[in-house]
Amino acid sequence: MSEGDPFKNPFRWFFHISLLFLFGMVALSLAFQLLGQIWPWLLLVGLIVGGVVAGVAIWRARRQPW
């Protein structure tokens, strides 16, 4: 069997899939932890941006009645 093709050896293929799954779970866990720390700030920024957009839309609607 050639050493360059990991799909020919089922054990090597399973090992690679297992490593991908492990690193994916670690990355997902870190992402959730980071999101848990910053979600109030993201919500605050979203509310401020939404308020500014709504304010500009109301201001433009009152400025141009037709």
KAZIPE-V535068 format. One record per pair of residues at least 24 apart in sequence whose C-alpha atoms are under 8 Angstrom apart, sorted by the first residue. I is the first residue (numbers start at 1). J is the second residue. D is the distance in whole Angstrom. If there is no record, write none. Layout:
i & j & d
I & J & D
I & J & D
//
This chain:
none
//
